[in-house]
Amino acid sequence: MFKKALSAAVAAVTLASAAPAAAETYTIRVLGGHIGTVKESNSTFFCPEHQMLVGRAHTGDENGTTTYYCGQIYVNDVRVEVLPERYWVRVNEPNSVYTVPEGHALTGRYHYGDEKGYTVYYAQVMRWQGKHLRIVGRHWTADMKESKHTSLSPTGEIMTGRYHYGDENGRTAYEYARVVVDG
């Protein structure tokens, strides 16, 4: 009888320890950061350390001004780290589309020339306490006229991409998404 009761107790302990652990919950906030304005043509802009793009505005043609809005992500009130190595992609500006790779934040942009010029997008890997971060819920804004627009991320999201078609009177749209802790 004792052996049977011990066997049942061991089985119950084994089942209890094999049960999946409750998923850890995270509070993720995106706070505003640096704002910078540059001439669109032949200009480079980078967000400060540990910040990423959360918006962009542009007025005029290639000689007009572009304003970049940066932000910082906090998970459980601890700032997300943006690793220093920059990944970059060059695209021809008219008829271009760019989105960041998984786990990256859009952190800068360089533009050369007019609407027939090219743009370089810079992205960097995000980490929080050594954990990978993922991009979820990617979505595009409606088209805006490039020569007069402002686009800011919805609350709790970062900019993850941009497309542009045509000249300064052409269409521009942005991709935004949320960031979650992987695992």
C-alpha positions, 0 to 999 in steps of 0.5 A: 500500500505504501509503495502504491501511495509513494508511486502516486505521489511521485507521479503527481510531482512529476506532472506538476513540474512538467506543467508549462511555466506561466508566460512572463508578462512585460510592460513595453513603452515607447517614449519620445526622444531626440528630434532633428531637422536636416536638408533632405538632399545630401543629408545624413541623420542618425538617432542618438544612442539607444534610440530609434525612428518613430516618425518623419516629416518632410516639406518641399522638394529635395532642397526642403527640410526633413524632420526625424523623430526618435524614441526610446523603448523601455521594457519593465522600466528598463531601456532597450539597448540598440547594439552599435553595429549598423546594418544598411541598405541602399535603394533608388529613391523613386519607386522604393520600398524598405522594411527592417529585418526582424529584431532590428530598429530603423535608426537612421537615413541618408539621402543623396540627390533629388527624386532620382537619387538614392536613399540609405536606410540604417537599422540596428539590432535591439536587445533587452537584458540579453533577450532578443526582441521581435517586431509584430503587427506590422502595418502601413499608413495611408499614402501621403504627399511627400512634399508636405506630410508628417507621420508619427508612430501610433502609441507604443510603436516604432517606424519599421519601414518606408515606401516612396513613389515618384518625385516630391509630389509622389506618394510616401507611406510608413510601416509601423509595428510593436516590439515584443520580447522574444521568449 
